[in-house]
Amino acid sequence: MGGVKGGDTVGAAPGGRGVITTSARPTMASAGSGDILAGIVVGLLAQGAAPFEAACAGVWMHGEAGHEAGLGLIADDLPEALPPVLQRLY
């Protein structure tokens, strides 16, 4: 039986901290989407964010970009959808 991709992301850190994010669309399970998420998280780390917080914020930003891009998105749509997400955040 193959794995099932859905709209939730589970994260955990040493020491017992954990988080479940349910905001992403299942349609974001497309080739390259995880690479975009990794890039967002690494970008946050490069700006000095702590690892757990960078992961949590990155997952949230990634999910919001998916909502911004809409149905039928491909991974290449996500970076272009980030500026409106950041504008709403700030």
N, CA, C and O of each residue as an XYZ file, in Angstrom:
360
protein
N       0.851     -1.175      0.000
C       0.000      0.000      0.000
C       0.892      1.231      0.000
O       1.854      1.305      0.764
N       0.578      2.184     -0.844
C       1.358      3.414     -0.936
C       0.970      4.401      0.148
O      -0.036      4.239      0.838
N       1.781      5.408      0.274
C       1.510      6.458      1.245
C       0.382      7.361      0.775
O       0.067      7.407     -0.414
N      -0.216      8.069      1.700
C      -1.294      8.991      1.396
C      -0.816     10.394      1.744
O      -0.363     10.639      2.862
N      -0.915     11.304      0.800
C      -0.556     12.689      1.057
C      -1.832     13.452      1.335
O      -2.862     13.248      0.691
N      -1.736     14.328      2.300
C      -2.901     15.122      2.653
C      -2.491     16.547      2.955
O      -1.379     16.968      2.635
N      -3.390     17.281      3.570
C      -3.156     18.680      3.858
C      -2.556     18.953      5.211
O      -2.494     20.110      5.627
N      -2.114     17.939      5.913
C      -1.526     18.195      7.226
C      -0.031     17.910      7.208
O       0.450     17.049      6.471
N       0.689     18.655      8.036
C       2.127     18.484      8.192
C       2.393     18.334      9.678
O       1.903     19.125     10.484
N       3.166     17.325     10.042
C       3.516     17.078     11.435
C       4.995     17.387     11.606
O       5.833     16.901     10.846
N       5.308     18.196     12.605
C       6.699     18.521     12.904
C       6.993     18.228     14.356
O       6.114     18.354     15.209
N       8.225     17.835     14.646
C       8.626     17.550     16.017
C      10.060     17.987     16.219
O      10.855     18.021     15.280
N      10.377     18.318     17.451
C      11.728     18.746     17.809
C      12.200     17.924     19.002
O      11.388     17.409     19.770
N      13.506     17.806     19.153
C      14.022     17.136     20.347
C      13.485     17.837     21.597
O      13.371     19.063     21.626
N      13.172     17.086     22.586
C      12.623     17.652     23.807
C      11.113     17.591     23.876
O      10.523     17.950     24.895
N      10.474     17.138     22.800
C       9.041     16.907     22.868
C       8.147     17.947     22.231
O       6.934     17.745     22.177
N       8.693     19.059     21.744
C       7.812     20.036     21.088
C       7.313     19.464     19.776
O       8.059     18.811     19.045
N       6.059     19.710     19.486
C       5.481     19.222     18.247
C       4.412     20.161     17.744
O       3.883     20.985     18.490
N       4.104     20.028     16.481
C       3.091     20.870     15.871
C       2.443     20.098     14.726
O       3.095     19.313     14.036
N       1.159     20.335     14.542
C       0.434     19.799     13.387
C      -0.205     20.987     12.685
O      -0.966     21.743     13.288
N       0.108     21.141     11.424
C      -0.451     22.214     10.625
C      -1.422     21.596      9.629
O      -1.078     20.654      8.913
N      -2.624     22.129      9.589
C      -3.656     21.558      8.723
C      -4.101     22.531      7.634
O      -5.140     22.322      7.008
N      -3.332     23.586      7.402
C      -3.794     24.631      6.489
C      -3.481     24.378      5.025
O      -4.085     25.015      4.163
N      -2.569     23.480      4.709
C      -2.188     23.279      3.313
C      -3.236     22.456      2.570
O      -3.959     21.654      3.162
N      -3.298     22.674      1.275
C      -4.219     21.917      0.424
C      -3.589     20.585      0.031
O      -2.383     20.535     -0.211
N      -4.354     19.522     -0.039
C      -3.805     18.256     -0.550
C      -3.286     18.373     -1.983
O      -2.433     17.587     -2.396
N      -3.788     19.336     -2.739
C      -3.329     19.514     -4.116
C      -1.883     19.995     -4.187
O      -1.294     20.020     -5.268
N      -1.309     20.373     -3.061
C       0.088     20.816     -3.046
C       1.049     19.632     -3.106
O       2.262     19.823     -3.184
N       0.525     18.437     -3.071
C       1.372     17.246     -3.163
C       1.766     17.030     -4.616
O       1.378     16.048     -5.250
N       2.546     17.974     -5.124
C       3.003     17.886     -6.515
C       4.523     17.877     -6.540
O       5.178     18.325     -5.599
N       5.065     17.369     -7.616
C       6.517     17.254     -7.747
C       7.182     18.610     -7.549
O       6.820     19.590     -8.200
N       8.154     18.658     -6.648
C       8.910     19.873     -6.398
C       8.375     20.745     -5.292
O       9.067     21.662     -4.849
N       7.162     20.491     -4.829
C       6.589     21.313     -3.769
C       7.404     21.229     -2.483
O       7.583     22.229     -1.789
N       7.892     20.045     -2.172
C       8.729     19.883     -0.977
C      10.050     20.617     -1.097
O      10.593     21.088     -0.098
N      10.572     20.720     -2.315
C      11.797     21.485     -2.536
C      11.559     22.964     -2.254
O      12.422     23.640     -1.693
N      10.404     23.458     -2.639
C      10.057     24.855     -2.360
C       9.953     25.066     -0.854
O      10.448     26.064     -0.330
N       9.314     24.137     -0.159
C       9.217     24.227      1.304
C      10.608     24.251      1.931
O      10.876     25.065      2.815
N      11.482     23.374      1.483
C      12.841     23.340      2.021
C      13.548     24.675      1.789
O      14.259     25.163      2.667
N      13.356     25.257      0.622
C      13.970     26.548      0.333
C      13.461     27.654      1.228
O      14.231     28.514      1.656
N      12.172     27.642      1.515
C      11.603     28.641      2.421
C      12.216     28.487      3.812
O      12.623     29.472      4.428
N      12.281     27.259      4.302
C      12.820     27.017      5.644
C      14.291     27.414      5.707
O      14.711     28.067      6.662
N      15.074     27.034      4.713
C      16.495     27.390      4.704
C      16.664     28.909      4.638
O      17.563     29.458      5.274
N      15.816     29.582      3.881
C      15.866     31.043      3.828
C      15.618     31.665      5.187
O      16.278     32.636      5.557
N      14.676     31.119      5.929
C      14.403     31.615      7.283
C      15.573     31.335      8.223
O      15.929     32.173      9.051
N      16.166     30.152      8.088
C      17.351     29.826      8.885
C      18.489     30.796      8.582
O      19.181     31.251      9.492
N      18.679     31.108      7.308
C      19.749     32.024      6.906
C      19.551     33.429      7.474
O      20.510     34.184      7.634
N      18.298     33.768      7.777
C      17.998     35.067      8.369
C      18.080     35.043      9.891
O      17.817     36.052     10.545
N      18.446     33.885     10.462
C      18.655     33.806     11.899
C      17.538     33.166     12.695
O      17.602     33.146     13.924
N      16.528     32.647     12.046
C      15.444     31.991     12.777
C      15.954     30.688     13.400
O      16.808     30.009     12.830
N      15.427     30.357     14.556
C      15.740     29.084     15.204
C      15.134     27.950     14.375
O      14.099     28.146     13.737
N      15.758     26.771     14.371
C      15.302     25.685     13.496
C      13.827     25.315     13.626
O      13.139     25.221     12.610
N      13.321     25.105     14.829
C      11.926     24.700     14.987
C      10.985     25.798     14.498
O      10.000     25.526     13.812
N      11.302     27.038     14.858
C      10.469     28.160     14.448
C      10.533     28.363     12.937
O       9.522     28.687     12.314
N      11.718     28.175     12.340
C      11.842     28.290     10.885
C      10.995     27.234     10.197
O      10.333     27.519      9.199
N      11.011     26.016     10.725
C      10.211     24.943     10.138
C       8.720     25.262     10.243
O       7.980     25.109      9.271
N       8.286     25.702     11.411
C       6.867     26.014     11.606
C       6.423     27.170     10.711
O       5.390     27.088     10.047
N       7.205     28.240     10.699
C       6.855     29.394      9.871
C       6.903     29.028      8.391
O       6.048     29.458      7.616
N       7.892     28.240      8.000
C       8.011     27.832      6.611
C       6.820     26.999      6.155
O       6.314     27.184      5.048
N       6.379     26.097      6.997
C       5.211     25.272      6.649
C       3.969     26.149      6.504
O       3.165     25.955      5.593
N       3.823     27.108      7.406
C       2.675     28.006      7.314
C       2.736     28.829      6.034
O       1.742     28.933      5.315
N       3.902     29.419      5.744
C       4.060     30.236      4.535
C       3.809     29.408      3.273
O       3.165     29.873      2.333
N       4.317     28.199      3.266
C       4.144     27.272      2.136
C       2.655     26.987      1.913
O       2.170     27.030      0.782
N       1.942     26.698      2.997
C       0.508     26.429      2.890
C      -0.276     27.636      2.413
O      -1.178     27.510      1.584
N       0.066     28.807      2.936
C      -0.619     30.027      2.508
C      -0.335     30.333      1.036
O      -1.217     30.795      0.313
N       0.896     30.072      0.598
C       1.222     30.260     -0.818
C       0.388     29.319     -1.678
O      -0.022     29.685     -2.780
N       0.137     28.120     -1.186
C      -0.718     27.182     -1.907
C      -2.132     27.695     -2.048
O      -2.755     27.531     -3.096
N      -2.649     28.323     -0.984
C      -3.988     28.922     -1.069
C      -3.992     30.080     -2.057
O      -4.926     30.245     -2.841
N      -2.937     30.871     -2.004
C      -2.823     32.024     -2.909
C      -2.771     31.569     -4.372
O      -3.407     32.173     -5.236
N      -2.012     30.506     -4.644
C      -1.854     30.015     -6.014
C      -3.140     29.373     -6.535
O      -3.418     29.419     -7.733
N      -3.912     28.782     -5.648
C      -5.187     28.195     -6.048
C      -5.067     26.766     -6.543
O      -3.987     26.175     -6.548
N      -6.203     26.228     -6.959
C      -6.255     24.853     -7.442
C      -5.483     24.702     -8.746
O      -5.381     25.645     -9.530
N      -4.952     23.533     -8.966
C      -4.217     23.251    -10.184
C      -2.787     23.761    -10.168
O      -2.128     23.813    -11.207
N      -2.311     24.136     -8.998
C      -0.963     24.689     -8.917
C       0.101     23.644     -9.209
O      -0.106     22.442     -9.040
N       1.235     24.140     -9.648
C       2.443     23.324     -9.743
C       3.473     23.995     -8.851
O       3.296     25.147     -8.454
N       4.536     23.293     -8.538
C       5.524     23.817     -7.591
C       6.062     25.180     -8.015
O       6.329     26.028     -7.164
N       6.221     25.399     -9.300
C       6.748     26.679     -9.784
C       5.828     27.862     -9.471
O       6.267     29.010     -9.527
N       4.574     27.603     -9.148
C       3.640     28.673     -8.799
C       3.869     29.196     -7.386
O       3.513     30.336     -7.088
N       4.450     28.390     -6.523
C       4.547     28.747     -5.106
C       5.449     29.945     -4.819
O       5.035     30.817     -4.054
N       6.656     30.046     -5.384
C       7.471     31.227     -5.086
C       6.795     32.540     -5.491
O       6.921     33.550     -4.799
N       6.079     32.516     -6.613
C       5.376     33.721     -7.055
C       4.203     34.071     -6.134
O       3.776     35.224     -6.085
N       3.693     33.100     -5.420
C       2.569     33.330     -4.514
C       3.021     33.807     -3.134
O       2.188     34.217     -2.326
N       4.309     33.762     -2.854
C       4.799     34.167     -1.524
C       4.699     35.667     -1.250
O       4.315     36.029     -0.137
N       5.019     36.569     -2.191
C       4.932     37.996     -1.862
C       3.578     38.452     -1.321
O       3.551     39.203     -0.346
N       2.454     38.035     -1.906
C       1.178     38.441     -1.298
C       0.976     37.892      0.108
O       0.366     38.546      0.954
N       1.491     36.686      0.356
C       1.411     36.103      1.704
C       2.194     36.968      2.683
O       1.706     37.281      3.770
N       3.400     37.351      2.302
C       4.236     38.176      3.178
C       3.625     39.562      3.362
O       3.716     40.126      4.453
N       3.011     40.121      2.333
C       2.365     41.432      2.453
C       1.238     41.388      3.472
O       1.069     42.322      4.256
N       0.460     40.302      3.464
C      -0.617     40.160      4.457
C      -0.047     39.989      5.859
O      -0.633     40.454      6.837
N       1.089     39.324      5.952
C       1.709     39.073      7.257
C       2.223     40.367      7.868
O       2.079     40.592      9.070
N       2.815     41.209      7.050
C       3.380     42.454      7.551
C       2.421     43.599      7.437
O       2.752     44.721      7.819
